[in-house]
Amino acid sequence: MRNTFTPILVLGAACGLLLLVLGCPEERDNPLDPGADLPDPFHMQADLTPQGVLVEWQAVKVKGVDGYRVYRSTQAASAAIPVGEVPTTVTSYLDQEGYANTTYWYRIVALDSEGKESEACQPDSVTVTGARLSTSPSSWSAGAAKDSLWLHISSDSTICRFNYTIASDSGWLTVSKTSGTAPDSVWTKVGTSSSSTSRTGRVIVTALGVAGTPDTIAVTQYPSDAEPMLVISPDSVRLPGLGGTSDQIQITIVNGTSPTFSVASSESSWLTVSKSGGTTPDFFTVTAQDNFTATSRHGVVIALANGCAPETLKVYQPRMVWEPLGEGLDNRVMATCVYKGELYAGGYFTGPVNEWGVGSLNKIARWDGTHWAPLVQGVRQSDAGAQVHALYVYGGKLIVTGWFNSPGLNVAAWDSTAWSTLGSGLGNQSWSPGAGYAVGEDRYGLIVGGAFGTPASGTNVARWNASSESWSAIGVNLGAVEAIASYNSDLIIGGQIASGIARNIYPGWPTLGSGIDGNVWSLLSIMETGELVAGGDFTMAGGIVANNIAVWDGASWRPLGSGTTERVEALEWYNKQIIVGGRFVISGGVPAYNIARWDGSQWLTLGQGMNGYVYALTVFNGDLVAAGDFTEAGGSPANRIAILKEQD
């Protein structure tokens, strides 16, 4: 049925760091003096990545743009300093200079050939809090001879910088510096030992403004007559349930005459090692496959070296489980969205029975952590046939569109406490035309697409004019619009239209390449890769075979393997993979029931999938949420909505 990808401004929390991307004020707060007659960049967002704060924006596609400059400040109204410039072909910047417990405000300006700046885009703020000190290795075993080792000091993400002090509690154990700014490395040394017994000491790292401090590194130096010893640090790791690779694991030999080693996994079915052997000191990693089994699992990696006892690395992996969200919902869910940190769902449902009573939800609901709560009286239609098809966050409000006449005609806004209308709404009270199916935005404002006659006069795409509080039509002669996305500053629509997909370039709607030979039901713009994904029911994209899903790279279309057997309804970017929902039983030749993922090179399942269609996908608090018309997820009961979580 009908669905659209809903871009989400992420509230992310990962690796002990909380990234808050706050709403921007309506009026511009630009500390800079614009001198170039250029439009400002727009649709800027910042995301936490393992490498730092990734700031991304949509390109300014007018003549005269020569590049972009990134500004950062520690207060919204304080003077901003430039932190980087990129050419016009690049629309992202990676900032790795964030200090713990500091809020940064980012602004982007476009540059002309003389270096003059446009107006700055509306700022986003990023707060780095809750970082945790990480020192590696966590222990060191040294032989009797003089030896040395690098200690690496960082937070648990490279985004966070902080000041630290470091000291040894033993005279025979020294460090190359007493303080510094992390991330950093410190040279640690032990002198020659003439003792007949082992001796132990500690290196203590104290950090400013981060948790996990002080951090202690235990050091043991063995006598010359000690038995050779093979040491792995750390000696245990936890890998994600959805598969992944560990950090670097160090392997050394103490008092050994032969430095060579071999390493292998005893769990060949699900756990692999990056190398089979080498010369110490050295490093290796371990990688686990997905764990959709009935239990968490434990594995062992065994290291061997001549003259040494075997050493083991213990590996733990939780299992992945599709869990229901409370009692679920009593009818189809068409759309999901995160608004002010809470999960919302919209569709055809009215219940189920909960503390608010039968039929109290009226097509839209908020998850409060335990139950599904109503939004006052929800959305309604005079004949009780109301439907919600799309949800989107815009201007600090949750925008809801579908088929209803209260509150508002087919479109309304929710501010977490009350409903408000958007002008006279869209369409009329009859079903055809008269429904909104997709919602998004471009640089000029909020966009709704669907099948309605007023005010779009048959075009089925309308833009909200906030100043006049009215809707205006965009373009002419379009069919039903089912999906909206913003890609490279262009407004992209998909649906039951000519060539399946089109972009808004005045005065018309040209297709992308030679277009798609069927209907497009979902669009996903991936800023991280600079690609646009289209899903629907089609067999060709750009003149090449592409079964129901294809990727546009800005110049041409390409398939994702052999695609899916039937229609794709929903798309999402999660764990650096494309998640696909719909009504199919096979993806890429692999049995996958209505949900699957593309990891960049192959199709993979997400457990047993769902026993009904998937119409909506969303990331909520770092977990994947799927919704639709199913009653089981992963083989367990889940009424129309479920969340994928790790379970120990």
C-alpha positions as CSV (number, residue, x, y, z in Angstrom):
1,M,0.0,0.0,0.0
2,R,1.1,3.6,0.4
3,N,4.1,4.6,2.3
4,T,7.0,7.2,2.1
5,F,10.4,7.4,3.6
6,T,10.4,9.9,6.3
7,P,13.9,11.5,6.9
8,I,14.6,11.8,10.6
9,L,16.9,14.2,12.5
10,V,18.6,11.7,14.7
11,L,18.9,11.9,18.4
12,G,21.8,9.5,18.7
13,A,23.6,7.9,21.6
14,A,26.6,5.7,20.9
15,C,29.8,4.7,22.6
16,G,29.0,6.5,25.7
17,L,28.5,9.8,23.9
18,L,25.2,11.6,23.7
19,L,24.7,13.6,20.5
20,L,21.9,16.1,20.7
21,V,20.8,17.7,17.5
22,L,18.5,20.5,18.6
23,G,15.8,22.4,16.6
24,C,16.8,25.6,14.9
25,P,15.0,28.9,15.6
26,E,12.8,30.3,12.9
27,E,14.8,33.5,12.5
28,R,18.4,33.2,11.3
29,D,21.1,33.9,13.8
30,N,24.1,34.6,11.6
31,P,27.1,36.1,13.2
32,L,28.7,36.5,9.8
33,D,28.4,39.3,7.3
34,P,27.2,37.9,4.0
35,G,28.9,39.4,1.0
36,A,28.0,37.0,-1.8
37,D,24.7,37.0,-3.6
38,L,24.2,33.3,-3.1
39,P,21.5,31.2,-1.4
40,D,22.5,29.6,1.8
41,P,23.0,25.9,2.2
42,F,20.0,24.1,3.8
43,H,18.9,20.8,5.4
44,M,22.0,20.6,7.5
45,Q,22.3,17.9,10.1
46,A,25.0,16.5,12.4
47,D,25.4,12.8,13.2
48,L,27.7,10.9,15.6
49,T,30.0,8.6,13.7
50,P,33.0,6.5,15.0
51,Q,35.3,9.1,13.3
52,G,33.7,12.3,14.7
53,V,30.8,14.7,14.2
54,L,29.7,14.5,10.6
55,V,28.1,17.7,9.4
56,E,26.2,17.3,6.2
57,W,24.0,19.7,4.1
58,Q,22.3,19.9,0.7
59,A,24.3,21.4,-2.1
60,V,23.6,25.0,-3.4
61,K,23.0,24.4,-7.1
62,V,23.4,27.8,-8.7
63,K,26.1,29.4,-10.7
64,G,28.9,31.1,-8.8
65,V,29.2,28.6,-5.9
66,D,32.9,27.8,-5.4
67,G,32.8,25.9,-2.1
68,Y,31.6,25.9,1.5
69,R,33.0,27.1,4.8
70,V,32.1,25.4,8.1
71,Y,31.8,27.6,11.2
72,R,31.7,26.5,14.9
73,S,30.9,28.3,18.1
74,T,30.4,27.3,21.7
75,Q,27.2,29.5,22.1
76,A,24.3,30.2,19.8
77,A,25.0,33.9,19.6
78,S,28.8,34.0,20.2
79,A,31.4,34.7,17.5
80,A,31.9,31.6,15.3
81,I,35.3,30.5,14.1
82,P,36.0,28.8,10.8
83,V,37.0,25.1,11.2
84,G,37.2,24.0,7.7
85,E,36.5,24.5,4.0
86,V,35.4,22.0,1.3
87,P,35.1,22.4,-2.5
88,T,31.7,22.7,-4.2
89,T,31.6,19.0,-5.0
90,V,31.6,18.1,-1.3
91,T,28.7,18.6,1.0
92,S,30.0,17.2,4.3
93,Y,32.7,18.0,6.9
94,L,34.1,15.7,9.7
95,D,34.9,17.5,12.9
96,Q,37.2,15.6,15.3
97,E,37.9,18.4,17.7
98,G,35.0,18.1,20.1
99,Y,35.9,18.4,23.9
100,A,33.9,16.5,26.5
101,N,30.9,18.3,28.1
102,T,31.0,21.1,25.5
103,T,28.2,22.3,23.2
104,Y,29.1,23.4,19.7
105,W,26.9,25.3,17.2
106,Y,27.6,24.7,13.5
107,R,26.8,26.9,10.6
108,I,27.6,26.4,6.9
109,V,28.0,29.2,4.3
110,A,28.5,29.0,0.5
111,L,31.5,30.7,-1.0
112,D,31.9,32.5,-4.3
113,S,35.1,32.6,-6.4
114,E,36.3,35.7,-4.4
115,G,35.8,34.0,-1.1
116,K,32.7,36.0,-0.2
117,E,30.1,34.2,1.9
118,S,26.4,33.6,1.6
119,E,24.0,33.9,4.5
120,A,24.7,31.1,7.0
121,C,22.3,28.3,7.2
122,Q,20.2,27.9,10.4
123,P,22.5,26.4,13.1
124,D,22.4,23.0,14.7
125,S,23.9,22.3,18.1
126,V,25.9,19.3,19.1
127,T,26.5,18.5,22.8
128,V,29.2,16.0,23.7
129,T,28.4,14.5,27.2
130,G,28.9,11.3,29.0
131,A,32.2,10.3,27.4
132,R,34.1,7.4,29.0
133,L,37.9,7.2,29.3
134,S,39.4,4.3,27.3
135,T,43.0,3.3,27.7
136,S,44.5,0.4,25.8
137,P,45.9,-2.1,26.4
138,S,44.3,-2.5,29.8
139,S,47.2,-4.6,31.0
140,W,50.8,-5.3,30.1
141,S,53.0,-8.4,30.7
142,A,56.7,-7.7,30.2
143,G,59.8,-9.9,30.3
144,A,62.9,-9.4,32.5
145,A,64.7,-7.4,29.8
146,K,64.2,-3.7,29.3
147,D,61.0,-3.3,27.4
148,S,58.5,-0.6,26.2
149,L,54.9,-0.2,25.1
150,W,52.7,2.5,23.7
151,L,49.6,3.3,25.8
152,H,46.7,4.7,23.8
153,I,44.5,7.2,25.7
154,S,41.1,8.2,24.2
155,S,37.5,8.5,24.9
156,D,35.3,5.6,23.7
157,S,34.7,7.6,20.5
158,T,37.2,9.7,18.6
159,I,34.8,12.6,18.6
160,C,35.7,13.5,22.2
161,R,38.9,15.3,23.3
162,F,39.9,15.9,26.9
163,N,42.9,16.8,29.1
164,Y,44.5,14.1,31.2
165,T,47.4,13.3,33.6
166,I,49.3,10.1,33.7
167,A,51.7,8.7,36.4
168,S,53.3,5.5,37.5
169,D,53.2,4.1,41.1
170,S,56.6,2.3,40.7
171,G,60.1,3.6,40.2
172,W,61.0,0.8,37.7
173,L,58.0,1.7,35.6
174,T,58.2,5.1,33.8
175,V,56.0,7.1,31.3
176,S,57.2,9.5,28.7
177,K,55.0,12.4,29.7
178,T,52.9,13.5,32.7
179,S,50.0,15.1,31.0
180,G,48.4,15.8,27.6
181,T,45.3,16.1,25.5
182,A,43.6,12.9,24.3
183,P,43.4,11.2,22.0
184,D,47.1,10.6,22.6
185,S,49.7,7.9,23.0
186,V,52.3,7.6,25.8
187,W,55.5,5.7,25.7
188,T,55.7,3.4,28.8
189,K,59.0,1.7,29.8
190,V,60.2,-1.0,32.2
191,G,63.9,-1.4,33.2
192,T,65.8,-4.7,33.3
193,S,64.8,-6.9,36.2
194,S,67.4,-8.9,38.2
195,S,64.8,-10.1,40.6
196,S,64.0,-13.8,40.9
197,T,60.3,-13.0,41.4
198,S,57.7,-11.1,39.4
199,R,56.9,-7.5,40.2
200,T,53.8,-5.6,39.6
201,G,53.0,-1.9,39.1
202,R,50.3,0.4,37.8
203,V,50.0,3.3,35.4
204,I,47.2,5.6,36.4
205,V,45.4,7.9,33.9
206,T,43.2,10.7,35.2
207,A,40.9,12.5,32.7
208,L,39.1,15.8,33.1
209,G,35.3,15.8,32.4
210,V,34.8,12.2,31.4
211,A,33.5,9.1,33.2
212,G,35.7,6.0,33.9
213,T,38.4,8.0,35.5
214,P,40.9,7.2,36.8
215,D,41.8,4.3,34.6
216,T,44.4,1.8,35.8
217,I,46.7,-0.2,33.6
218,A,48.2,-3.2,35.5
219,V,51.8,-4.0,34.6
220,T,53.6,-7.3,35.5
221,Q,57.3,-7.9,34.8
222,Y,58.4,-11.5,35.0
223,P,61.9,-12.7,36.0
224,S,64.3,-14.0,33.4
225,D,63.8,-17.6,34.6
226,A,60.1,-17.4,34.2
227,E,58.4,-19.7,31.7
228,P,57.7,-18.2,28.3
229,M,54.2,-16.8,28.2
230,L,51.8,-15.9,25.4
231,V,49.6,-12.9,26.3
232,I,46.4,-11.6,24.6
233,S,45.0,-8.2,25.6
234,P,42.2,-7.8,26.2
235,D,41.4,-11.4,27.0
236,S,37.7,-11.1,26.3
237,V,35.5,-9.1,23.9
238,R,31.8,-8.5,23.3
239,L,30.6,-8.3,19.7
240,P,27.2,-6.9,18.5
241,G,24.3,-9.3,17.9
242,L,23.8,-8.0,14.4
243,G,27.3,-9.0,13.5
244,G,30.5,-6.9,13.6
245,T,34.2,-6.7,14.1
246,S,36.2,-6.2,17.3
247,D,38.7,-3.5,18.0
248,Q,42.4,-4.4,17.6
249,I,43.5,-7.2,20.0
250,Q,47.2,-7.3,21.0
251,I,49.2,-10.5,21.2
252,T,52.7,-10.7,22.7
253,I,55.2,-13.3,24.0
254,V,57.0,-12.8,27.3
255,N,60.4,-14.4,27.7
256,G,60.0,-16.5,24.6
257,T,62.8,-17.3,22.2
258,S,60.5,-17.7,19.2
259,P,58.3,-14.7,18.4
260,T,56.0,-16.4,15.9
261,F,52.4,-17.4,16.8
262,S,49.3,-18.9,15.2
263,V,45.7,-18.0,16.0
264,A,42.4,-19.6,15.1
265,S,38.7,-19.6,16.1
266,S,37.2,-22.7,17.6
267,E,33.8,-21.5,16.4
268,S,34.3,-21.6,12.6
269,S,30.5,-21.5,11.9
270,W,30.0,-17.9,13.2
271,L,33.3,-16.4,14.4
272,T,36.3,-15.7,12.2
273,V,39.8,-14.3,12.8
274,S,41.5,-11.6,10.7
275,K,44.8,-13.5,10.5
276,S,46.1,-17.0,11.1
277,G,49.5,-16.1,12.5
278,G,52.4,-13.7,12.6
279,T,55.3,-12.3,14.6
280,T,54.8,-10.7,18.0
281,P,54.1,-8.1,19.0
282,D,51.1,-8.0,16.7
283,F,47.4,-7.3,16.5
284,F,44.3,-9.2,15.1
285,T,40.5,-8.8,15.1
286,V,37.6,-11.2,15.3
287,T,34.3,-10.9,13.4
288,A,31.0,-12.5,14.2
289,Q,28.0,-13.3,12.0
290,D,24.5,-12.2,12.9
291,N,23.0,-14.0,15.9
292,F,19.3,-14.7,15.4
293,T,19.6,-18.0,17.3
294,A,17.6,-18.9,20.4
295,T,20.4,-17.9,22.8
296,S,23.4,-15.6,23.2
297,R,26.6,-17.4,22.4
298,H,30.2,-17.7,23.6
299,G,33.2,-18.4,21.5
300,V,36.9,-19.0,22.0
301,V,39.9,-17.9,19.9
302,I,43.0,-20.0,20.6
303,A,46.6,-18.6,20.2
304,L,49.6,-20.9,20.0
305,A,53.4,-20.2,20.1
306,N,56.4,-22.6,20.5
307,G,57.3,-23.1,24.1
308,C,54.3,-21.3,25.5
309,A,51.0,-22.6,26.9
310,P,48.0,-21.9,24.7
311,E,46.2,-18.6,25.4
312,T,42.5,-17.9,24.7
313,L,40.4,-15.0,23.8
314,K,36.8,-15.3,25.1
315,V,34.1,-13.9,22.8
316,Y,30.6,-13.1,23.8
317,Q,27.7,-12.2,21.5
318,P,24.1,-11.4,22.5
319,R,21.3,-12.6,20.3
320,M,19.0,-10.4,18.2
321,V,15.3,-10.5,19.0
322,W,12.2,-8.9,17.5
323,E,10.2,-7.7,20.5
324,P,6.6,-6.4,20.5
325,L,5.9,-2.9,21.6
326,G,3.4,-3.5,24.4
327,E,0.1,-4.9,23.2
328,G,0.7,-3.6,19.7
329,L,-2.1,-2.2,17.5
330,D,-5.3,-3.6,16.1
331,N,-4.9,-2.7,12.4
332,R,-2.4,-1.8,9.8
333,V,0.4,0.7,10.6
334,M,1.4,2.8,7.6
335,A,3.9,5.3,9.1
336,T,6.3,5.7,12.0
337,C,8.4,8.6,13.2
338,V,10.4,9.9,16.1
339,Y,9.3,13.2,17.5
340,K,10.8,14.9,20.6
341,G,12.5,11.6,21.5
342,E,9.3,9.6,21.4
343,L,8.0,7.0,18.9
344,Y,4.8,7.8,17.0
345,A,2.7,5.5,14.7
346,G,0.0,6.2,12.2
347,G,-2.3,4.0,10.1
348,Y,-5.7,2.4,10.1
349,F,-5.9,1.3,13.8
350,T,-8.2,2.4,16.6
351,G,-7.0,0.3,19.5
352,P,-6.3,-2.2,21.0
353,V,-7.9,-2.1,24.4
354,N,-5.7,-0.3,26.9
355,E,-6.1,2.0,29.9
356,W,-7.7,4.6,27.6
357,G,-10.4,2.3,26.4
358,V,-11.6,0.7,23.2
359,G,-11.0,2.7,20.0
360,S,-9.3,5.6,21.7
361,L,-6.3,5.8,19.5
362,N,-8.0,6.9,16.3
363,K,-5.4,6.1,13.7
364,I,-2.4,7.7,15.5
365,A,-0.6,6.9,18.8
366,R,2.5,7.7,20.9
367,W,4.5,5.0,22.6
368,D,5.1,6.0,26.2
369,G,7.4,3.1,27.0
370,T,4.7,0.8,28.3
371,H,1.5,1.5,26.3
372,W,0.3,3.2,23.2
373,A,-1.2,6.5,24.2
374,P,-3.8,8.6,22.2
375,L,-3.1,12.1,20.7
376,V,-6.3,13.6,22.3
377,Q,-9.0,12.4,19.9
378,G,-6.6,11.4,17.1
379,V,-7.7,12.0,13.5
380,R,-11.2,11.4,12.3
381,Q,-13.4,11.1,9.3
382,S,-17.2,11.6,9.2
383,D,-17.7,7.9,8.1
384,A,-15.1,6.6,10.6
385,G,-12.8,5.6,7.7
386,A,-9.9,7.9,8.5
387,Q,-6.3,6.8,7.7
388,V,-2.9,8.2,8.4
389,H,-0.3,7.6,5.7
390,A,2.8,9.6,6.5
391,L,4.5,11.4,9.5
392,Y,7.2,14.0,9.4
393,V,8.9,16.4,11.8
394,Y,8.9,20.0,10.5
395,G,9.1,23.4,12.2
396,G,9.1,21.8,15.7
397,K,5.9,19.9,15.0
398,L,4.8,16.5,13.9
399,I,3.1,16.7,10.5
400,V,0.4,14.1,9.9
401,T,-1.1,13.5,6.5
402,G,-3.6,10.9,5.2
403,W,-7.4,10.8,4.7
404,F,-9.4,12.6,7.4
405,N,-11.4,15.8,8.0
406,S,-10.6,16.5,11.6
407,P,-8.4,18.1,12.8
408,G,-7.8,19.7,9.5
409,L,-8.5,18.3,6.0
410,N,-6.0,15.5,5.2
411,V,-3.1,17.3,6.9
412,A,-2.6,18.5,10.5
413,A,0.2,19.3,13.0
414,W,0.8,18.0,16.5
415,D,3.0,19.9,19.0
416,S,3.0,17.2,21.7
417,T,0.0,18.7,23.5
418,A,-2.5,19.9,21.0
419,W,-3.5,19.7,17.3
420,S,-3.4,22.6,14.8
421,T,-4.5,23.0,11.2
422,L,-2.5,24.0,8.2
423,G,-4.7,26.5,6.4
424,S,-7.7,24.9,4.8
425,G,-5.9,21.6,4.3
426,L,-5.6,19.6,1.1
427,G,-8.2,18.0,-1.2
428,N,-11.8,17.5,-0.3
429,Q,-13.8,15.1,1.8
430,S,-14.3,12.5,-0.9
431,W,-11.8,9.7,-1.3
432,S,-10.7,10.5,-4.8
433,P,-9.2,12.9,-4.9
434,G,-8.6,13.7,-1.3
435,A,-5.7,12.0,0.5
436,G,-2.1,12.8,1.4
437,Y,0.3,9.9,1.0
438,A,3.8,11.4,1.5
439,V,5.4,14.4,3.3
440,G,8.8,15.9,3.2
441,E,10.5,19.3,2.6
442,D,12.7,21.2,0.2
443,R,14.6,24.5,0.8
444,Y,11.4,26.5,0.4
445,G,9.3,24.6,2.9
446,L,7.0,21.7,3.8
447,I,5.8,19.5,0.9
448,V,2.9,17.1,0.8
449,G,2.2,14.7,-2.0
450,G,-0.8,12.4,-2.6
451,A,-4.0,12.3,-4.7
452,F,-5.9,15.5,-4.1
453,G,-7.4,18.2,-6.3
454,T,-7.2,21.3,-4.1
455,P,-5.1,23.3,-4.2
456,A,-2.8,21.3,-6.4
457,S,-5.2,21.3,-9.4
458,G,-4.3,17.8,-10.4
459,T,-0.6,18.0,-9.8
460,N,-0.9,16.2,-6.4
461,V,2.1,18.0,-4.9
462,A,1.7,21.1,-2.7
463,R,4.0,23.4,-0.7
464,W,3.0,25.1,2.6
465,N,3.6,28.8,2.6
466,A,4.1,29.7,6.3
467,S,4.0,33.4,5.8
468,S,0.5,33.3,4.1
469,E,-0.6,30.2,5.9
470,S,-1.7,28.6,2.6
471,W,-0.9,25.8,0.2
472,S,0.2,26.2,-3.4
473,A,0.6,23.7,-6.2
474,I,3.9,22.6,-7.6
475,G,4.1,21.6,-11.3
476,V,1.5,20.1,-13.5
477,N,0.1,16.8,-14.8
478,L,1.3,14.4,-12.2
479,G,-0.3,11.1,-11.0
480,A,-0.6,10.0,-7.4
481,V,2.5,10.9,-5.4
482,E,3.5,8.1,-2.9
483,A,7.0,9.1,-1.8
484,I,9.1,12.3,-1.2
485,A,12.8,12.9,-0.6
486,S,15.3,15.7,-0.8
487,Y,18.4,14.7,-2.7
488,N,21.3,17.1,-3.7
489,S,19.0,20.1,-3.1
490,D,16.4,18.7,-5.5
491,L,12.8,17.7,-4.5
492,I,12.3,14.1,-5.6
493,I,8.9,12.5,-5.9
494,G,7.9,8.9,-6.6
495,G,4.6,7.2,-7.2
496,Q,2.1,6.3,-9.8
497,I,3.5,8.9,-12.2
498,A,5.2,8.9,-15.6
499,S,8.6,7.1,-15.4
500,G,8.0,6.3,-11.7
501,I,10.2,9.1,-10.4
502,A,10.8,12.8,-11.0
503,R,12.6,15.8,-9.6
504,N,11.4,19.4,-9.4
505,I,13.4,21.5,-11.7
506,Y,11.5,24.6,-12.8
507,P,9.4,24.7,-14.8
508,G,8.8,20.9,-15.0
509,W,9.4,17.5,-13.5
510,P,12.1,15.7,-15.4
511,T,12.9,12.1,-14.5
512,L,16.2,10.7,-13.2
513,G,18.1,9.2,-16.1
514,S,15.6,7.3,-18.2
515,G,13.4,6.7,-15.2
516,I,11.7,3.6,-13.8
517,D,9.3,1.3,-15.6
518,G,6.8,1.0,-12.7
519,N,5.6,2.6,-9.5
520,V,7.8,4.0,-6.7
521,W,6.4,3.6,-3.2
522,S,9.4,4.6,-1.1
523,L,12.5,6.8,-1.4
524,L,15.5,7.0,0.8
525,S,18.2,9.8,0.6
526,I,21.4,8.6,2.2
527,M,23.6,11.7,3.0
528,E,26.4,9.5,4.2
529,T,26.9,7.9,0.8
530,G,25.4,10.6,-1.4
531,E,22.9,8.1,-2.9
532,L,19.2,7.9,-3.5
533,V,17.4,4.6,-3.1
534,A,14.0,3.9,-4.8
535,G,11.8,1.0,-3.9
536,G,8.5,-0.1,-5.5
537,D,7.1,-2.5,-8.0
538,F,9.2,-2.3,-11.1
539,T,11.7,-4.4,-13.1
540,M,13.8,-1.7,-14.9
541,A,15.6,1.4,-13.7
542,G,17.6,3.5,-16.2
543,G,17.2,0.8,-18.8
544,I,18.8,-1.9,-16.7
545,V,17.3,-4.8,-14.8
546,A,16.4,-3.8,-11.2
547,N,13.8,-5.8,-9.4
548,N,11.8,-3.5,-7.2
549,I,14.8,-1.6,-5.8
550,A,17.5,0.6,-7.4
551,V,20.1,3.2,-6.4
552,W,20.7,6.5,-8.1
553,D,24.3,7.9,-7.6
554,G,23.6,11.3,-9.2
555,A,24.4,10.1,-12.7
556,S,23.0,6.6,-13.2
557,W,20.9,3.8,-11.8
558,R,22.2,0.5,-10.5
559,P,20.5,-2.6,-9.1
560,L,21.0,-4.1,-5.6
561,G,21.9,-7.6,-6.6
562,S,18.9,-9.4,-7.9
563,G,16.5,-7.3,-5.8
564,T,13.3,-8.6,-4.3
565,T,10.6,-10.9,-5.7
566,E,7.8,-8.4,-5.0
567,R,7.0,-4.8,-4.0
568,V,9.2,-2.7,-1.7
569,E,7.2,-0.5,0.5
570,A,9.7,1.0,3.0
571,L,13.3,1.9,3.2
572,E,15.6,3.0,6.1
573,W,19.4,3.5,6.7
574,Y,20.5,1.5,9.8
575,N,23.8,0.2,11.0
576,K,25.3,1.5,7.7
577,Q,23.0,-0.8,5.8
578,I,19.9,-0.3,3.7
579,I,16.9,-1.9,5.4
580,V,14.1,-2.9,3.1
581,G,10.5,-3.7,4.0
582,G,7.6,-4.7,1.8
583,R,5.6,-7.6,0.5
584,F,8.2,-10.2,-0.7
585,V,9.5,-13.6,0.3
586,I,12.9,-13.6,-1.4
587,S,15.6,-10.9,-1.6
588,G,18.8,-11.6,-3.6
589,G,17.8,-15.2,-3.9
590,V,17.7,-15.6,-0.1
591,P,14.4,-16.3,1.7
592,A,13.5,-13.1,3.5
593,Y,9.9,-12.6,4.7
594,N,8.9,-9.0,4.1
595,I,12.0,-7.5,5.5
596,A,15.7,-7.7,4.5
597,R,18.9,-5.7,4.4
598,W,21.6,-4.8,1.9
599,D,25.1,-4.6,3.4
600,G,26.7,-3.0,0.4
601,S,27.5,-6.2,-1.4
602,Q,24.9,-8.8,-0.5
603,W,21.4,-9.4,0.8
604,L,21.0,-10.6,4.4
605,T,17.9,-11.6,6.4
606,L,16.7,-10.1,9.7
607,G,15.8,-13.3,11.4
608,Q,12.6,-15.0,10.4
609,G,11.1,-11.8,9.2
610,M,7.4,-11.0,9.5
611,N,4.2,-13.0,8.7
612,G,2.7,-9.9,7.0
613,Y,3.6,-6.9,5.0
614,V,6.0,-4.2,6.3
615,Y,5.0,-0.6,5.4
616,A,7.2,1.5,7.7
617,L,10.7,1.5,9.1
618,T,12.3,3.8,11.7
619,V,15.3,4.0,13.9
620,F,14.3,4.7,17.5
621,N,16.9,5.0,20.3
622,G,19.4,3.2,18.2
623,D,17.1,0.3,17.5
624,L,15.3,-0.6,14.3
625,V,11.5,-0.4,14.4
626,A,9.3,-2.2,11.7
627,A,5.6,-1.7,11.3
628,G,2.9,-2.9,9.0
629,D,0.2,-5.6,8.7
630,F,1.8,-8.5,10.6
631,T,1.0,-10.3,13.8
632,E,4.3,-12.1,14.2
633,A,7.9,-10.8,14.0
634,G,10.8,-13.2,14.2
635,G,8.4,-16.0,14.9
636,S,7.0,-14.4,18.0
637,P,3.7,-12.4,18.5
638,A,3.9,-8.7,17.7
639,N,0.8,-6.9,16.6
640,R,1.7,-4.7,13.6
641,I,4.8,-3.1,15.2
642,A,8.1,-4.6,16.6
643,I,11.5,-3.4,17.6
644,L,14.8,-5.3,17.0
645,K,17.0,-5.4,20.1
646,E,20.0,-7.2,21.5
647,Q,19.2,-9.7,24.3
648,D,21.7,-11.2,26.7
